[in-house]
Amino acid sequence: MTNTPNLSLPYLAAAQAQKHVTVNEALSQLDGLVQLSVLDRDLASPPGSPAEGDRYLAAAGATGAWAGWDGDLALFSGGAWLRLIPQVGWRLWIEDEGLLLVFDGVSWIGVTPEALQNLTRLGLGTTADAANPFAAKLNAALWTALTLAEGGNGDLRYTLNKENAAGVLSFLFQSGFSARAELGLVGSDDITLKVSPDGATWFDAIAVDRATGIVDEPRHPRFKAYTNYDNYVGLATWTKIGINTIEANDQGAFDAATNLFTAPVGGTYLFGATLLYKVNASTSARMRARLVLNGATEIRGSFGEISSAHKSLATALWLQTMVPLSAGDTVELQGYFRAADGYFAADHTSFWGTKIS
């Protein structure tokens, strides 16, 4: 055997003359093979003015001094081109592409396989860990459908799955690594959106029943209340009606102690009221009602009056209007009698409201 089995370096022969020639040839090959890197892999013929030690991967159809060297390494050493024939497992860095290749016995292939299977961790721009086995640190990401022309169907669908209904399947949105919103199947199979001011306290904002598709807004400001006693109102005096019994009161926006609705957040609200007349001494009373903003301003569109002779516990007045409110604004129901005093009847005089936008 005259050459080494793997790198094909020449051996020194017994009693060989000019041993330095053989040694130098072996050193030249080692210099070209160790830490293997080439300038380019796209040239089919040698460059015009190579520098000593330059290395190339000869492209297909190699000509000139590289003729027949397709896929082989060309090392410029001692003023001539030296052919290095790759072996299985050799790794090669392509300098102008920043690409690492490996020789599989037939051709040079990328070191990243076509399929990545059963990875335990993957980090993109950051380090994945046990808590986050997939982690990515980047400024933009794009997922796009495989088109019909490319062999796809033009659709793009994400499939996310949890083990059971009691588990969590969600998107968690954070600011400064403190949670602010969560959307998904959180502890049930109904889709829920909840929000947090600090990552610790949570409020359910929207829930959609999986069986019916009905949307619930548990934090939506809305209420309905009524009076459980006859409210006496004197002649020609606007008087706040004692709406003191609550039937519904999301977010606690209506206060039965003060008979006031207080807007928890700015927006447009819809209000309504029903007032039932009850006689005091004369059915000639003329019944009026209105909604009042912040205890002082009549809300336009909320005023109503019934002026004909009333029938006790049968004559009713209905009010309904929309109004833009700022957070902290109050709305109350007021009644008024002219011609004669009277009562607004218990159990049938009510006040309600809801935020609509």
Beta strands, then each sheet from edge to edge (+ up, - down):
strand 1: 37-38
strand 2: 55-57
strand 3: 73-77
strand 4: 80-84
strand 5: 91-94
strand 6: 99-103
strand 7: 108-110
strand 8: 122-124
strand 9: 134-136
strand 10: 168-175
strand 11: 178-186
strand 12: 191-195
strand 13: 203-208
strand 14: 215-216
strand 15: 222-226
strand 16: 231-233
strand 17: 239-240
strand 18: 245-250
strand 19: 254-255
strand 20: 260-262
strand 21: 267-279
strand 22: 286-293
strand 23: 297-298
strand 24: 304-306
strand 25: 316-325
strand 26: 330-338
strand 27: 342-344
strand 28: 350-355
sheet 1: 1+ 5+ 6- 7+
sheet 2: 2+ 3- 4+
sheet 3: 8+ 9+
sheet 4: 10+ 11- 12+ 13- 14+
sheet 5: 16+ 27- 21+ 28- 15+ 18-
sheet 6: 16+ 27- 21+ 25-
sheet 7: 17+ 26- 20+ 19-
sheet 8: 17+ 26- 22+ 23-
sheet 9: 17+ 26- 22+ 24-
end
